[in-house]
Amino acid sequence: MIASTTPAAPTAPQRTERQAQIVRALEPHLPRYALLWHAEDTTPYECDGLSAYRQRPLLVALPETEAQVQAVLRTCYALEVPVVARGAGTGLSGGAMPHALGVTLSLARFNQIIRIDPISRTAVVQCGVRNLAISDAAAAHDLYYAPDPSSQIACTIGGNVAENSGGVHCLKYGLTLHNIVKIKGFTMAGEALEFGSDALDSAGYDLMSIVIGSEGMLAVTTEVTVKLIPKPQLARCIMASFDDIRKAGDAVAAIIAAGIIPAGLEMMDKPMTAAVEDYVHAGYDLTAEAILLCESDGTPEEVEEEIGRMSAVLRTHGATAIAVSRDEAERLKFWSGRKNAFPASGRISPDYMCMDSTIPRKRLADMLLAIQQMEKKYQLRCANVFHAGDGNLHPLILFDANDPDQLHRCELFGADILETSVAMGGTVTGEHGVGVEKLNSMCVQFSAEENEQMFGVKRAFDPKGLLNPGKVIPTLQRCAEYGKMLVRGGQIKHPDLPRF
């Protein structure tokens, strides 16, 4: 699906000539070791976590100071060279895939925690600091950073800002957007920017809400001030088994309808449960069609009361077994399976494509049943894990990227999941972003006029269109080509959705 509208690759002479020009222009601003352009040095940057699509960058710049970042951007702006900012490369939608004639701006060396302020409960960190490292540094003050994507051991806060990352506890504590106070960075032209404020509010439009989740298309983030919250006195987790997918989905909706906001509410289907249990031995019920992980945190009295209420709802809605963690070690054991869902999938398949969409909670069972039909249609397996509390789906389609036909069927499968999500009242992405993976599906979610309004925001920040170009927002031409392709293949399922 993606390859159908990808521009032709530049010729070798074009790449060589342009490369030499950019290297000469950047050499006065960066140490020699901070510029990479030989194939063996740039190949590790050719993709992010979406490894099915690859492109070697023309060169990689590894600045160490904000002045160097600014110089790289100003130079590239003057030469009209595309720039793709990159953090740890753990993104799952191709947002950091390089441009064939552009510079990959690696911010890996911006890895310092500038200060922890326990009084204001904030931390000022450089963009390359790992998510989990913030909580580790704040632990001495009994504080932590709430958003916890599964890749938190490796992913960086700058990447979290770009994708508006969440995690298993985002239902109660919010996404990256809800846990950021201030962002510093630069435009493509090298202009210094600051979004948000150390105060409770900031003057003017709330541009920070636009920048967070903009996938590196509007500005390059270099420094972030995050909120820290007190560690809860106690946390306990319920593991509930269900013999029917619909019962599990209904139980999720019922918990929220009862006015309960768990610290975490996750769902896994039987194939995923089997994969993670074989990997981490978390004690999951392998006979269950679906399991729910429901966590409560707070004071001991609050946790006891909430665990009781959730358990009652789960039993009422058909839970066949309920286990409550007895101590912190068992709680972490319950969560170990969910946290290792992606590596566990890698053990049972040569490759997997992790989809990311959002639907109303009440449609969880409908979507799982629809995916089961898609498995038959596309002849590929799919294991499912959901941030069930907010309806964020992560189906993992299992395939072999060495087989072009399997890759094609995987793309069709993924597009079907996203289109079905939109038809159910949801969105094509929840937290992984659009990148290159979901460009075609944006034609399904939004009309041409809506996409043009998004381009208008990008032009306001990046009039030359050089910052992470060709991603996130589809052109009118791309949507037209995608629509025609679906018509030719007889694949249009929901003709009432935008597409042309």
Solvent accessible surface area in square Angstrom, and as a share of the most:
residue,aa,sasa,rsa
1,M,23,0.10
2,I,17,0.09
3,A,82,0.63
4,S,64,0.41
5,T,30,0.18
6,T,78,0.46
7,P,114,0.72
8,A,101,0.78
9,A,81,0.63
10,P,27,0.17
11,T,76,0.44
12,A,74,0.57
13,P,97,0.61
14,Q,99,0.44
15,R,36,0.13
16,T,87,0.51
17,E,132,0.59
18,R,57,0.21
19,Q,31,0.14
20,A,43,0.34
21,Q,64,0.29
22,I,0,0.00
23,V,12,0.07
24,R,155,0.56
25,A,29,0.23
26,L,0,0.00
27,E,61,0.27
28,P,104,0.65
29,H,81,0.36
30,L,10,0.05
31,P,41,0.26
32,R,155,0.57
33,Y,131,0.50
34,A,0,0.00
35,L,7,0.04
36,L,38,0.19
37,W,49,0.17
38,H,98,0.44
39,A,47,0.37
40,E,131,0.59
41,D,52,0.27
42,T,0,0.00
43,T,56,0.32
44,P,92,0.58
45,Y,37,0.14
46,E,28,0.13
47,C,19,0.11
48,D,9,0.05
49,G,37,0.35
50,L,10,0.05
51,S,47,0.30
52,A,29,0.22
53,Y,27,0.10
54,R,138,0.50
55,Q,49,0.22
56,R,80,0.29
57,P,1,0.01
58,L,0,0.00
59,L,0,0.00
60,V,0,0.00
61,A,0,0.00
62,L,15,0.08
63,P,0,0.00
64,E,68,0.30
65,T,64,0.37
66,E,70,0.32
67,A,73,0.56
68,Q,33,0.15
69,V,0,0.00
70,Q,40,0.18
71,A,19,0.15
72,V,0,0.00
73,L,0,0.00
74,R,131,0.48
75,T,20,0.11
76,C,0,0.00
77,Y,53,0.20
78,A,79,0.61
79,L,49,0.24
80,E,100,0.45
81,V,0,0.00
82,P,17,0.10
83,V,0,0.00
84,V,1,0.00
85,A,27,0.21
86,R,30,0.11
87,G,23,0.22
88,A,46,0.36
89,G,15,0.15
90,T,46,0.27
91,G,27,0.26
92,L,33,0.17
93,S,1,0.01
94,G,1,0.01
95,G,10,0.09
96,A,14,0.11
97,M,32,0.14
98,P,5,0.03
99,H,64,0.29
100,A,17,0.13
101,L,54,0.27
102,G,0,0.00
103,V,1,0.01
104,T,0,0.00
105,L,0,0.00
106,S,2,0.01
107,L,12,0.06
108,A,51,0.40
109,R,88,0.32
110,F,2,0.01
111,N,80,0.41
112,Q,109,0.48
113,I,57,0.29
114,I,82,0.41
115,R,137,0.50
116,I,37,0.19
117,D,47,0.24
118,P,52,0.33
119,I,161,0.81
120,S,64,0.42
121,R,118,0.43
122,T,22,0.13
123,A,1,0.00
124,V,9,0.05
125,V,0,0.00
126,Q,37,0.16
127,C,3,0.02
128,G,7,0.07
129,V,4,0.02
130,R,98,0.36
131,N,1,0.01
132,L,55,0.28
133,A,19,0.15
134,I,0,0.00
135,S,17,0.11
136,D,91,0.47
137,A,38,0.29
138,A,0,0.00
139,A,36,0.28
140,A,95,0.73
141,H,82,0.36
142,D,97,0.50
143,L,10,0.05
144,Y,41,0.16
145,Y,4,0.01
146,A,5,0.04
147,P,1,0.01
148,D,12,0.06
149,P,15,0.10
150,S,38,0.24
151,S,43,0.28
152,Q,30,0.13
153,I,121,0.61
154,A,41,0.32
155,C,7,0.04
156,T,9,0.06
157,I,0,0.00
158,G,14,0.13
159,G,27,0.26
160,N,3,0.02
161,V,2,0.01
162,A,25,0.19
163,E,33,0.15
164,N,28,0.14
165,S,13,0.08
166,G,0,0.00
167,G,1,0.01
168,V,3,0.02
169,H,32,0.14
170,C,12,0.07
171,L,38,0.19
172,K,80,0.34
173,Y,51,0.20
174,G,12,0.12
175,L,43,0.21
176,T,0,0.00
177,L,54,0.27
178,H,99,0.44
179,N,8,0.04
180,I,6,0.03
181,V,25,0.14
182,K,24,0.10
183,I,2,0.01
184,K,69,0.29
185,G,4,0.04
186,F,14,0.06
187,T,11,0.06
188,M,1,0.00
189,A,43,0.33
190,G,1,0.01
191,E,105,0.47
192,A,68,0.52
193,L,38,0.19
194,E,99,0.44
195,F,11,0.05
196,G,21,0.20
197,S,29,0.19
198,D,102,0.53
199,A,66,0.51
200,L,192,0.96
201,D,116,0.60
202,S,45,0.29
203,A,105,0.81
204,G,74,0.71
205,Y,194,0.74
206,D,92,0.48
207,L,69,0.34
208,M,25,0.11
209,S,49,0.31
210,I,74,0.37
211,V,6,0.03
212,I,9,0.05
213,G,30,0.29
214,S,19,0.12
215,E,12,0.05
216,G,15,0.15
217,M,8,0.04
218,L,8,0.04
219,A,9,0.07
220,V,1,0.01
221,T,18,0.10
222,T,1,0.01
223,E,28,0.13
224,V,0,0.00
225,T,6,0.03
226,V,0,0.00
227,K,84,0.36
228,L,4,0.02
229,I,39,0.20
230,P,62,0.39
231,K,93,0.39
232,P,50,0.31
233,Q,138,0.61
234,L,64,0.32
235,A,14,0.11
236,R,71,0.26
237,C,0,0.00
238,I,0,0.00
239,M,19,0.09
240,A,0,0.00
241,S,4,0.03
242,F,0,0.00
243,D,79,0.41
244,D,55,0.29
245,I,14,0.07
246,R,100,0.36
247,K,83,0.35
248,A,0,0.00
249,G,3,0.02
250,D,64,0.33
251,A,0,0.00
252,V,0,0.00
253,A,29,0.23
254,A,18,0.14
255,I,0,0.00
256,I,27,0.14
257,A,90,0.69
258,A,45,0.35
259,G,58,0.55
260,I,3,0.01
261,I,82,0.41
262,P,0,0.00
263,A,0,0.00
264,G,0,0.00
265,L,2,0.01
266,E,3,0.01
267,M,2,0.01
268,M,2,0.01
269,D,10,0.05
270,K,77,0.33
271,P,71,0.45
272,M,0,0.00
273,T,2,0.01
274,A,50,0.38
275,A,5,0.04
276,V,0,0.00
277,E,25,0.11
278,D,89,0.46
279,Y,82,0.31
280,V,41,0.24
281,H,122,0.55
282,A,0,0.00
283,G,43,0.42
284,Y,11,0.04
285,D,44,0.23
286,L,92,0.46
287,T,110,0.64
288,A,5,0.04
289,E,61,0.27
290,A,0,0.00
291,I,1,0.00
292,L,0,0.00
293,L,1,0.00
294,C,0,0.00
295,E,3,0.01
296,S,0,0.00
297,D,11,0.06
298,G,16,0.15
299,T,43,0.25
300,P,61,0.38
301,E,126,0.56
302,E,98,0.44
303,V,0,0.00
304,E,123,0.55
305,E,96,0.43
306,E,32,0.14
307,I,12,0.06
308,G,40,0.38
309,R,98,0.36
310,M,0,0.00
311,S,8,0.05
312,A,54,0.42
313,V,24,0.14
314,L,0,0.00
315,R,149,0.54
316,T,108,0.63
317,H,65,0.29
318,G,24,0.23
319,A,19,0.15
320,T,81,0.47
321,A,50,0.39
322,I,46,0.23
323,A,40,0.31
324,V,40,0.23
325,S,0,0.00
326,R,198,0.72
327,D,85,0.44
328,E,87,0.39
329,A,74,0.57
330,E,31,0.14
331,R,31,0.11
332,L,95,0.47
333,K,99,0.42
334,F,8,0.03
335,W,10,0.03
336,S,32,0.20
337,G,0,0.00
338,R,3,0.01
339,K,52,0.22
340,N,42,0.21
341,A,1,0.01
342,F,31,0.13
343,P,61,0.38
344,A,0,0.00
345,S,0,0.00
346,G,39,0.38
347,R,128,0.47
348,I,66,0.33
349,S,9,0.06
350,P,100,0.63
351,D,38,0.20
352,Y,63,0.24
353,M,6,0.03
354,C,5,0.03
355,M,4,0.02
356,D,0,0.00
357,S,0,0.00
358,T,32,0.19
359,I,5,0.02
360,P,43,0.27
361,R,80,0.29
362,K,146,0.62
363,R,76,0.28
364,L,0,0.00
365,A,2,0.01
366,D,38,0.19
367,M,0,0.00
368,L,3,0.02
369,L,74,0.37
370,A,26,0.20
371,I,1,0.00
372,Q,70,0.31
373,Q,108,0.48
374,M,8,0.03
375,E,42,0.19
376,K,132,0.56
377,K,124,0.52
378,Y,19,0.07
379,Q,131,0.58
380,L,15,0.08
381,R,132,0.48
382,C,3,0.02
383,A,0,0.00
384,N,5,0.03
385,V,0,0.00
386,F,2,0.01
387,H,7,0.03
388,A,0,0.00
389,G,1,0.01
390,D,50,0.26
391,G,0,0.00
392,N,6,0.03
393,L,0,0.00
394,H,3,0.01
395,P,0,0.00
396,L,0,0.00
397,I,0,0.00
398,L,9,0.04
399,F,8,0.03
400,D,37,0.19
401,A,38,0.29
402,N,137,0.70
403,D,49,0.25
404,P,108,0.68
405,D,77,0.40
406,Q,43,0.19
407,L,38,0.19
408,H,88,0.39
409,R,57,0.21
410,C,0,0.00
411,E,20,0.09
412,L,22,0.11
413,F,0,0.00
414,G,2,0.02
415,A,19,0.15
416,D,10,0.05
417,I,0,0.00
418,L,3,0.01
419,E,11,0.05
420,T,9,0.05
421,S,0,0.00
422,V,16,0.09
423,A,44,0.34
424,M,25,0.11
425,G,60,0.58
426,G,9,0.09
427,T,59,0.34
428,V,2,0.01
429,T,38,0.22
430,G,30,0.29
431,E,16,0.07
432,H,24,0.11
433,G,6,0.06
434,V,6,0.04
435,G,0,0.00
436,V,10,0.06
437,E,20,0.09
438,K,1,0.00
439,L,7,0.03
440,N,10,0.05
441,S,6,0.04
442,M,8,0.04
443,C,0,0.00
444,V,2,0.01
445,Q,37,0.16
446,F,59,0.25
447,S,32,0.21
448,A,35,0.27
449,E,123,0.55
450,E,80,0.36
451,N,5,0.03
452,E,79,0.36
453,Q,133,0.59
454,M,54,0.24
455,F,47,0.19
456,G,30,0.29
457,V,59,0.34
458,K,13,0.05
459,R,118,0.43
460,A,84,0.65
461,F,34,0.14
462,D,1,0.00
463,P,91,0.57
464,K,84,0.35
465,G,28,0.27
466,L,16,0.08
467,L,0,0.00
468,N,4,0.02
469,P,28,0.18
470,G,64,0.62
471,K,10,0.04
472,V,18,0.11
473,I,14,0.07
474,P,2,0.01
475,T,72,0.42
476,L,118,0.59
477,Q,126,0.56
478,R,27,0.10
479,C,7,0.04
480,A,30,0.23
481,E,67,0.30
482,Y,5,0.02
483,G,0,0.00
484,K,120,0.51
485,M,44,0.20
486,L,6,0.03
487,V,90,0.52
488,R,179,0.65
489,G,51,0.49
490,G,68,0.65
491,Q,63,0.28
492,I,53,0.27
493,K,88,0.37
494,H,45,0.20
495,P,110,0.69
496,D,124,0.64
497,L,27,0.14
498,P,45,0.28
499,R,7,0.03
500,F,126,0.53
